[in-house]
């Protein structure tokens, strides 16, 4: 395709092309035990264990793709569900392992006193999201797995006194980590909204609100719209956490620009979910969403002399990790689109056009497929934090959302299917 016929980034043709390409790239991730970590060319990295968070996110994507009418997407969603019902699930003690246990059946490993991977809120949030989307898509067995996953959240991860979630346990549910994290809590908000859509239980919407009120209307507001993400068990912020490992892929030091943008979007979804459920809608949801967005953009975009969002900032807003992550610009486009829809503000549309053009210019890999997950500070492909292209969750959601419209969750914006495959 010549430059003159190249579709406009963010336009209808471009979004649809990206949607198709990302699903096609993701289709190569299937392995016997779920979905593997993809390298830059779309091959599975064989040395990496099959992870629950990747398998769940891919299952979510293929469930959405099935709802969009993509051939064979249902089979791939079912493949993911089989992995979540099988090798990733602890059939003996409940819950899901972070990754498939090395060496066989968990029960036999316990008998031999071999270590098993822990059970954490982060992958469990994605199990809930995946099974909720699959249930909305009418995939067999998805609703039962969703109910089971919500039961595990209720019993093991939800802390009623804090109205938030624990971070992790050991494999046998005997010891919980003396740490609480905003990243896993944020993804529980996304998962709880999807679960409420499927189950009709407003309990999960109210819990999403409680998490957002603690972390955004509380912690972020108290820190001038920067969000400390690491906490003690009583939710006291740990601002120096991982100062010596600032580029940690899940627990980096400092303020993570992309999460502020992701939260901004989720607050708008939450506002709509409360309204549809007949629950009170706090005025601060939209106000905080706009403040998060404005401050994230002011502090994180083009702040080091090059185009793009830096990964992290210190508490004086100085760039720490300057790599550009694809998920950050993906979440930026989603937040801008959602706020444009919600408010009609022209500044959001201007940002959106700018960021689609940036993603098209730097992140879209037209040779190998998918998006470069990480760029260096000069916007060249790199892999110091995120090697390869593990999954397509962020990019796929980013190109899908403007095509399907604003709802309480992405799946809810599409007509549900019953278990026989027809629309309800």
N, C-alpha and C positions, 0 to 999 in steps of 0.2 A: 504494500500500500504506500503510495507516495505521500509526501507531506501535504499536498493540496487536497487529498482525499482522506487524510487521517481524521477520524471522528473527533469532535470536540470533547476534551476531557470533562467528564461529569455529565455530558449530554446523554440522551436516551440510547443512542447507538453504542456509544462507548461503554456505558454501564452494562448493557446487555452483553457486549463482547467480553467484558471483564468477568461478568458472572459465569458465562459459559466456560471461559478459559480456566478460571479458578476451580470450578467443579471438575473439569477434565484433569487438571493437574493433581487434585486431591484424590482422584480415583486410583492413582497408582500407589496409595499408601496402605492398601489392604494387606495384612499379614495374617497368618492363622490365628493369632491371639488378639486381634483387634486392628488398630491402625498404627503404623510405625512412624518414626521421625524421618521426614524427607530431607534429602540433601538439595543442593542448589539446582541440580538437574532433574529432580523429581524421583530419584531412586531412594529406596529405604536404606537408612544407615543400619547395617546389621548388628553392629556392636552395641547399639542402644536397646535397652529393655523396652518392651511395649508399655507405655504409660497410660494410666487411667485418664489423665487430663486431655491428652491428645486424642485418645480413642473417643472420649465423650464429646469433645469439640467437633471432631469429624462426624460423629453420629448426628449431632445437632445440625451441621451443615447439610448432610445428605438428607435429613428429614425435611429441611426447608427446600432443598432442591427437588425432592419428591413432590412437595406441595406446589412447586413451580412447574411440574410436569416434565422434569428431566428424566429421560429413559435410564433405567437401571439404578437410579438413585435409591429406590425403595430397597433393592437388594443390598446395597451398601449400608443403608441405615439398619437393616436387619442384621447384617454382619456385625456392626458395632454393638447392637443390642445383645447379640449372642455372646460377644466378648464380655460385656458388662454383666451378663447373667452367669458367665462361666469363669474363665481363668483370672479375671481381675476382681472377682467377688469372693469374699470370705464366707463360704457357705456354712462354716462351723460357728464362727463367732460374730458374724454380721459385718456389714460395711464393705468398703472397697479399698484394696491396697493401692498405694501410689503407682506401683508397676507390677507386672506379672512376676510372682516369686520365682527366683532362679532355682532350678533344680527339682521342680515338680509340685506335687500336691501340698498345700499348706499344712494339712494335718500330719503328713509324714515328716515334713520339715520340723514341725513342733516336737514331734516324738524324738527327733534327732537333735533337738535343742539348737537348731540353726536359726539365724536371724531372719526375720521377715521384714519387708518394707513397711514403713509406718502408715497410719491412716490419718489423712489431713483434711481440713475443711476445704482447701482449694480444689482438689480433685472431686471431692464430694459435691461441691457446688455445681461442677460441670456434669456430674452424673445426673443431678436433678434437672439441669437445663436440657441435657440430651434426651432424657426419658420424657420430659414434658413436651418437647418439640416432636418427638417420635409418637407420643400418644396423640397429640393434635393431628399428626399426619396419618393416624390410623394404623400404626404398625403393631402387629400382634405381640403381646407380652409387654409392651412399653408401659401401660398404665400400672401393671402390677409392680414393675421395677420402680416406677416413680413413687408409688405408695411406700415401697420398702425403703427407698432412699430418704423420703421425708421422715419416715420413722427413725432412721439412723440420725438424721439431723436433730430431731426432737429429743432423742434419748442421749446422744453423745456430744453434740456440738452446741446446741442452743443453751445459753446461760440466762435464765429468767431474771436474775437480779441485775445483771448488766444489760439485758436486752440486746445482746450481741452474741457472737460466736467464738467458741474456743478455736485454737489454731490446729492442734494435732494431738494424737495419741500414739502410743506404741501399738504394735499389731494386735496385742491381746487386750487392749482397752484397760490396762492397769495403771499407766502413768501418762499424764497429760503434760504437754510442754509448757514451761513457765514463760510463755510469750503469747502475745496477742497481735494480730496483724490486720491492717486495713485492707490489704489486697484481697485476701480471702473473704473478708466481710463484704467488700464491694461486689464480688462475684456472687455472693449469696443473695444480695439485693436483686441482681439480674435473674438468678435462678428462682427466687421466691415469687417474683412477678410472673414468670412463666408458669410456675406451679399453680399459682392462684387462678390463672387463666384456664387451666385444664381441670382443676379440682373444684373450682368455685368457692374455695375456702378463703375468706377474707383475712383469716388469721395470718396467712403468709404475706399479704399486702401490708397489714399492720406491722408485722415484724420487719419488713423491708423499710418501712417508715421509721421504726425505732432505731435501726442501724444508721440510717441516713441522718437522723436527728442527732445521734451521739457524735458521729464522725464528721459531719459537714456543718450542721447548724451549731454544733458544739466545738469540736477540736479545730476544724479548719477556720471557722469564724474567729476563734480566739487567737489564731496564728496568722491573721491578715490574709486569709485565703491561700495559705500554704498548708499542706496536710502532712504532719508527721505520720508515718505509716507503721511504726513499730512501738509496742507498748509492753508494759509489765502486765501480769495477770489481773491487776486491778485497774487497767487502762490508763496508767500514767505514761505519758509519752517518753520515748527513749530517743532523743534527737541525735545522739552520737552513734546509734546502732549501725554496725557495718561501715563505720568511717574508714576502717582499714581494708574493706572489700567493697568499694563504692559502686562497682559495676555488677553486683550480684543480679542475676536475671529475674529473681523473684523478690528479693529483699534488699534493694539498693539503699545506700545512704542518701539522706537528703529528701528533697521534694521531687516527686516524679510527675513531670508535666502532663504526660498522657493520662494519668489517673484522674487528674483534676478535670480534664476534658471528658473522660468517660463518666465521671460522677455527674457532670453537668447534664449529659444526655439522660442518665438514669433518673435524675430528679424529675425530668419532664415526663418520662414514662410513668414514674410513680405518681405524679400529680394526676395523670389521666386514669391510672388504675384506681386510685382512691375515689375519684369522681364517678367512675362507672360502678364501683362497688357501693356507692351511697355513703361513703365514709367522709368525715370532715377533711377538707383539703387545706392544709396550712398555707398561708400566703408566702411564707419564707421559701417554699420549694422553688418557685420560679425566680425569686430574688436571688437566692443562693446560687442557683444554676447560672444566672447571668454574671454574678460576681466571680464565680469559679472560672468561667469561660474567659472573661475579660482579663483577669489576672494571669491565668495560664498563658494566654496569647502574648500579653505584654512582657512577661518575664521569660517565656520559653521559645518564642519564634524569632529567628534571625538575631539572636543575642550575642553571637560570637563572631560576627562578621561574615558568616556564610548562611545561605538559605537553609531553612529547615528548623525543626524542633530539636533542641538538645534533650538527651534522655533524663538527666537529673541536674538539680541546682542545689547549692548549699543554702543555709538559712539567711544568707545575705544576698541571695539571688544570683550568685556567681556560678557559671557552668562548672559542673564536676565531671560528669561523663558526657562527652560531646557527640557521641555516636547518634545517628538519626535512625530511629526504629520505625519500621513500617506500621506497627500497630498504633503508634502515636499519631501519625498523620491520618490513619484510618479513623481513629476515634475523634480526631479533630473535625474531619468532614462530617461525621455522624452528628456530633454536637452542634456544629454550625447549621446543618440541615434541619435538625429538630428544633433548634431555637428560632430559625427563620420561619418554620411552619407555625410555631407556637406564638411568636410575637409579631411577625411581619417585618422585622428589623432588617434594613438594607445592609447593614454592616455584616450581618451573618452571611448573606448571599455573596458579598464581596470576598469575604474570607474563604468561603466554600469554593468559589471559582479559582482563587489563588492556590488553594491546597490541592484541588484536583489536578491542576496544571503541574504542580510540583511532583505529585505522586506519579503522574504519567511520564514526566521527564526523567525522574530519578529512580523510582521504586519498581515500576512495571518492567519485568524482564521479558522482552519480546523474543529473545532467542530460546530460552529454556522454559519459560512459563512461570506463572505465579508472580509474586512481588519479592524483590530483594528484602529480606527481613531486617537487615542492618546495613547502614552506610557509614562510612567514616566522616569526620568533620568536613571533608571536601566533597561529600556526597558521592563517594566511590564505594562499590560493594565491599563489605568486610564481614568479619565473623568473630570479633573478639568477645562479644556477649552472647549473641545468638548465631550459632553455626547453622548453615543450611537454611531450609525453608520448612520448619517442622509441621506447620498446618496452615489452613487458609481461613480460620475462624474470623479474625479481625477484618481482613481485606474483603472477604465474601460478604460479611454483614454490611460493610461500608458501601459496597456497590449495590446491594440488594435494597437497603432501607429506602432510598429515594424512589425506587420503583414501586414499592408496595404501600407506602404511606405510614403515617404515625399511628401507633397503637400501643398497648400496654407491654407487649413483647413482639419480637419479630414474627414469631409463628402466628400470633393472634391477628396479625394484619392479613393473613391468608385464610381462605375458607378451610375449615376443618374437614377431615376425611374420617369415615368410619372404618372399622377394622376390615371391611371387605374392599376398601379402596375407593369407595364413592364419596362424593361430597355430602356432608350432613345438611 
